Every structure is written in structure tokens, then in C-alpha cells.
């Protein structure tokens, strides 16, 4: 178990610092309405048992906990111990009595034991994009979903890159850097593009595909991208993908855009996959 979690942790390309955890909390807030809308389409019911894979320090846990109600339960799983500890503190502070966060690796043999009873819903966001074999990972998730249950994934695509108005070249440079770094860490190069095929290969019925950008005010949006680039610095330098000076310049360009004449800046483009486990 410990070895599997450590190996998975090596594929997480960002530094896991307090600043990185704050960045993940911000992503949770920005994507909250899109997550709620996606889960409403599968008609989440009170009393359901749900799972979030790679929940980070908060993820969609508050949204799912609210939708399944006090008679339901949501379990978050993450492979970074410090992140799990932070998530437990956050859900306690928020009073999410029907939420629990556990340390584990979705791809490990003991994953079903970690989750426990089958779930009605499994959710991922910015998680499958890091996987070496998305078909295998989705298959592992599907194992703990009840027949007729749902898997909803919201994963950022490599292209198109995040956008702004007016257009900022640094966004495309930064997003390509992130994907080069994920590949150097072992992630498959077109994981998100191939998610529908991966889900079908895992024996799931692909019910719906959707896609979206989420626009943000420049102050918030550019800082989020800059924080992501900054959190990737050490891994990018050690992998030989960029120099420290290049990363610093990129972070500086993104942060400087806050003071430019920009009207908005978007998140990456998310592919939203809704799949159902067959009844037989």
C-alpha cells in the first residue's frame, strides 16, 4: 500500500505546498456550480453513497455531501497524506458529517477495501489526466460502482489552452509546459481526449459528453494559472523541461497580466464525461 501511494505521488507533478493546496481550494470554488449541474443531470438522490477520486484538500466533497444529504455519504480518496490531513480538517470545519477522506491509490489492489461498500456515484476532476492507463483506472473505479451507478468525470483537455481577452500567449506556453511535465512523469499523452473510448473499453455505457470553459475575473484567473506554474517549477527543472529562470519568467508574465487591460481569463477547457455501469 505505502509503495503504491508513493509511486502514484511521483506522478503528481506539482509540489503539494501550502500554496498549492490553497490553489486546489480555489479550483473547488470556481468549479462548484459546474459540478453541481453535472451531478444534477444524473439525478443524484438523497441517501446515495458517493466517491470522489483524487479529492485534494476539498474537491467536490461539499457539493456531493449536500446532494446526497445526511442519510448519504461521500468518501474522498487521495494519495498524498498531507492533503488527506488538510481535507479532513476542512470537512470538519465545514461540518460535513456525511463526508470522509481516506488515504489510498485508486490503482492499488486494496482500493475496494479502502472505499468499502459499493457506491452509487464516482466523481473525478483533474484526476484522470494524470493517469498512465486511463482505461485501467476507470475500470478500477467501475469495480466499486454498483450496477446501474454513475461515473462523472470533469477533466481538462490539452487543447484548447486556457483563453483570455485579449489573448495572452503566456497561457498557451504555460499549459503546454504542464502537459509536457505530466508526460515526463508517466501520464498518457492524450488521456482526456480518449476518455470516451477508455470508458467504453472499461465496459461502461457513455451516456453524455459535454465541454466547457469557466471564465473568471483577471485577478483570480491569472493568479490561479500563475500558482499552478509556480507549483510545477521544481519538477519541471529536475525533468529538464524548463530552467528555473524560464518558469520564473512565465509566472511573472501571468501575474503581470492582472494589471493589464484584460476583461476575463478562463480555466482550461474541461471535457465532461457521464458514464453508467451496465446492469449486467
LOLUM-995996 format. One record per residue (C-alpha): residue number from 1; residue in one letter; x, y, z. Coordinates in steps of 0.02 Angstrom, whole numbers, padded with zeros to 5 digits. Layout:
BEGIN
NUM; A; X; Y; Z
...
***
This chain:
BEGIN
1; X; 00000; 00000; 00000
2; X; 00134; 00127; 00051
3; X; 00237; 00088; -00104
4; X; 00087; 00107; -00219
5; X; 00042; 00275; -00144
6; X; 00222; 00336; -00157
7; X; 00230; 00283; -00340
8; X; 00066; 00372; -00378
9; X; 00130; 00526; -00287
10; X; 00278; 00534; -00406
11; X; 00155; 00561; -00548
12; X; 00081; 00715; -00465
13; X; 00184; 00850; -00547
14; X; 00151; 00994; -00427
15; X; 00237; 01024; -00262
16; X; 00097; 00995; -00136
17; X; 00147; 01151; -00038
18; X; 00025; 01257; 00063
19; X; 00013; 01373; -00087
20; X; -00029; 01225; -00198
21; X; -00164; 01167; -00077
22; X; -00238; 01343; -00075
23; X; -00239; 01337; -00265
24; X; -00338; 01174; -00260
25; X; -00462; 01251; -00138
26; X; -00486; 01394; -00261
27; X; -00517; 01272; -00403
28; X; -00650; 01188; -00295
29; X; -00740; 01355; -00276
30; X; -00727; 01403; -00460
31; X; -00795; 01237; -00521
32; X; -00931; 01215; -00391
33; X; -01079; 01267; -00500
34; X; -01019; 01163; -00649
35; X; -01001; 01011; -00536
36; X; -01174; 01032; -00461
37; X; -01250; 01049; -00634
38; X; -01164; 00891; -00697
39; X; -01219; 00788; -00547
40; X; -01397; 00854; -00559
41; X; -01407; 00776; -00733
42; X; -01383; 00602; -00659
43; X; -01517; 00642; -00531
44; X; -01413; 00613; -00376
45; X; -01530; 00556; -00238
46; X; -01528; 00584; -00051
47; X; -01457; 00431; 00034
48; X; -01334; 00390; -00105
49; X; -01158; 00334; -00065
50; X; -01031; 00427; -00172
51; X; -00844; 00431; -00205
52; X; -00725; 00566; -00263
53; X; -00559; 00503; -00332
54; X; -00413; 00622; -00305
55; X; -00515; 00741; -00198
56; X; -00369; 00851; -00145
57; X; -00398; 00965; 00004
58; X; -00583; 00990; -00037
59; X; -00630; 00946; -00215
60; X; -00816; 00921; -00243
61; X; -00846; 00848; -00070
62; X; -00959; 00991; -00007
63; X; -01066; 00985; -00165
64; X; -01086; 00797; -00161
65; X; -01115; 00794; 00027
66; X; -01254; 00920; 00006
67; X; -01335; 00823; -00137
68; X; -01334; 00652; -00051
69; X; -01397; 00729; 00111
70; X; -01373; 00675; 00291
71; X; -01432; 00497; 00254
72; X; -01299; 00481; 00117
73; X; -01110; 00476; 00121
74; X; -00967; 00539; 00014
75; X; -00793; 00465; 00027
76; X; -00644; 00559; -00041
77; X; -00484; 00465; -00084
78; X; -00315; 00546; -00112
79; X; -00138; 00475; -00116
80; X; -00047; 00620; -00029
81; X; -00051; 00606; 00161
82; X; -00032; 00793; 00195
83; X; -00176; 00828; 00076
84; X; -00286; 00699; 00160
85; X; -00250; 00778; 00329
86; X; -00292; 00950; 00260
87; X; -00454; 00884; 00183
88; X; -00506; 00807; 00348
89; X; -00478; 00973; 00435
90; X; -00578; 01066; 00303
91; X; -00729; 00949; 00306
92; X; -00729; 00956; 00496
93; X; -00727; 01146; 00491
94; X; -00869; 01145; 00365
95; X; -00970; 01025; 00470
96; X; -00983; 00893; 00333
97; X; -01034; 00750; 00447
98; X; -01076; 00638; 00298
99; X; -00904; 00656; 00217
100; X; -00746; 00556; 00248
101; X; -00572; 00565; 00169
102; X; -00457; 00415; 00156
103; X; -00277; 00389; 00102
104; X; -00257; 00273; -00046
105; X; -00219; 00242; -00228
106; X; -00361; 00208; -00349
107; X; -00246; 00093; -00448
108; X; -00193; -00013; -00298
109; X; -00262; -00185; -00261
110; X; -00334; -00131; -00094
111; X; -00433; 00014; -00167
112; X; -00602; -00076; -00148
113; X; -00560; -00112; 00034
114; X; -00518; 00072; 00064
115; X; -00684; 00129; -00009
116; X; -00789; -00007; 00073
117; X; -00967; -00035; 00014
118; X; -01012; -00005; -00170
119; X; -01054; 00173; -00221
120; X; -01196; 00245; -00323
121; X; -01085; 00382; -00397
122; X; -00899; 00407; -00429
123; X; -00833; 00579; -00475
124; X; -00664; 00640; -00539
125; X; -00595; 00811; -00580
126; X; -00417; 00845; -00638
127; X; -00376; 00665; -00589
128; X; -00386; 00552; -00742
129; X; -00275; 00675; -00836
130; X; -00128; 00612; -00729
131; X; -00155; 00427; -00762
132; X; -00036; 00312; -00857
133; X; -00176; 00196; -00915
134; X; -00346; 00283; -00907
135; X; -00440; 00125; -00959
136; X; -00364; 00030; -00814
137; X; -00400; 00171; -00692
138; X; -00581; 00190; -00748
139; X; -00600; 00001; -00736
140; X; -00537; 00007; -00557
141; X; -00662; 00144; -00516
142; X; -00802; 00049; -00601
143; X; -00768; -00102; -00490
144; X; -00835; -00012; -00338
145; X; -00985; 00068; -00426
146; X; -01148; -00029; -00409
147; X; -01231; -00095; -00568
148; X; -01331; 00050; -00640
149; X; -01222; 00176; -00547
150; X; -01135; 00326; -00621
151; X; -00960; 00392; -00657
152; X; -00945; 00578; -00693
153; X; -00775; 00648; -00745
154; X; -00727; 00829; -00775
155; X; -00551; 00830; -00847
156; X; -00451; 00971; -00930
157; X; -00403; 00944; -01112
158; X; -00231; 00981; -01182
159; X; -00307; 01086; -01320
160; X; -00377; 01215; -01324
161; X; -00271; 01302; -01193
162; X; -00347; 01422; -01066
163; X; -00403; 01583; -01151
164; X; -00412; 01767; -01110
165; X; -00474; 01925; -01192
166; X; -00365; 01998; -01262
167; X; -00264; 01840; -01296
168; X; -00109; 01810; -01190
169; X; 00025; 01699; -01268
170; X; 00091; 01650; -01095
171; X; -00066; 01547; -01064
172; X; -00030; 01429; -01208
173; X; 00154; 01416; -01159
174; X; 00109; 01376; -00979
175; X; -00023; 01246; -01025
176; X; 00095; 01156; -01144
177; X; 00228; 01154; -01007
178; X; 00106; 01070; -00887
179; X; 00066; 00933; -01012
180; X; 00248; 00902; -01056
181; X; 00282; 00883; -00871
182; X; 00137; 00761; -00848
183; X; 00204; 00655; -00992
184; X; 00378; 00655; -00917
185; X; 00300; 00590; -00756
186; X; 00217; 00445; -00849
187; X; 00044; 00510; -00893
188; X; -00028; 00457; -01060
189; X; -00015; 00598; -01189
190; X; -00198; 00601; -01245
191; X; -00284; 00535; -01089
192; X; -00428; 00659; -01086
193; X; -00459; 00655; -01274
194; X; -00479; 00466; -01265
195; X; -00588; 00458; -01109
196; X; -00746; 00404; -01204
197; X; -00652; 00258; -01281
198; X; -00573; 00216; -01113
199; X; -00743; 00214; -01028
200; X; -00816; 00103; -01164
201; X; -00666; -00015; -01152
202; X; -00697; -00025; -00965
203; X; -00872; -00091; -01001
204; X; -00964; 00070; -00962
205; X; -01105; 00149; -01061
206; X; -01057; 00326; -01113
207; X; -01218; 00423; -01085
208; X; -01164; 00602; -01112
209; X; -01017; 00710; -01167
210; X; -01006; 00895; -01130
211; X; -00870; 01026; -01131
212; X; -00844; 01197; -01054
213; X; -00730; 01341; -01012
214; X; -00762; 01436; -00849
215; X; -00719; 01622; -00866
216; X; -00650; 01715; -00716
217; X; -00603; 01892; -00670
218; X; -00420; 01926; -00717
219; X; -00360; 01946; -00537
220; X; -00421; 01773; -00489
221; X; -00396; 01684; -00655
222; X; -00218; 01737; -00693
223; X; -00163; 01707; -00514
224; X; -00232; 01531; -00521
225; X; -00132; 01491; -00678
226; X; 00023; 01576; -00608
227; X; 00009; 01474; -00447
228; X; -00004; 01314; -00549
229; X; 00152; 01358; -00648
230; X; 00246; 01403; -00488
231; X; 00196; 01237; -00408
232; X; 00268; 01146; -00559
233; X; 00436; 01234; -00551
234; X; 00540; 01106; -00455
235; X; 00478; 00957; -00556
236; X; 00498; 01049; -00722
237; X; 00677; 01098; -00681
238; X; 00725; 00924; -00620
239; X; 00648; 00846; -00775
240; X; 00746; 00962; -00888
241; X; 00589; 01033; -00967
242; X; 00624; 01213; -00917
243; X; 00750; 01314; -00819
244; X; 00708; 01400; -00656
245; X; 00728; 01567; -00743
246; X; 00604; 01516; -00879
247; X; 00474; 01463; -00751
248; X; 00500; 01623; -00652
249; X; 00477; 01724; -00812
250; X; 00319; 01630; -00855
251; X; 00247; 01653; -00681
252; X; 00292; 01837; -00690
253; X; 00206; 01858; -00859
254; X; 00047; 01776; -00794
255; X; 00044; 01882; -00637
256; X; 00084; 02041; -00732
257; X; -00071; 02013; -00839
258; X; -00177; 02051; -00686
259; X; -00129; 02233; -00711
260; X; -00159; 02230; -00899
261; X; -00313; 02276; -00998
262; X; -00392; 02104; -00989
263; X; -00579; 02076; -00974
264; X; -00577; 01893; -00923
265; X; -00470; 01736; -00916
266; X; -00537; 01558; -00924
267; X; -00499; 01392; -00846
268; X; -00436; 01254; -00961
269; X; -00568; 01175; -01071
270; X; -00649; 01034; -00975
271; X; -00715; 00875; -01056
272; X; -00861; 00814; -00953
273; X; -00896; 00628; -00968
274; X; -01050; 00546; -00895
275; X; -01048; 00356; -00899
276; X; -01155; 00220; -00821
277; X; -01110; 00047; -00762
278; X; -01215; -00081; -00851
279; X; -01342; -00182; -00753
280; X; -01274; -00349; -00815
***
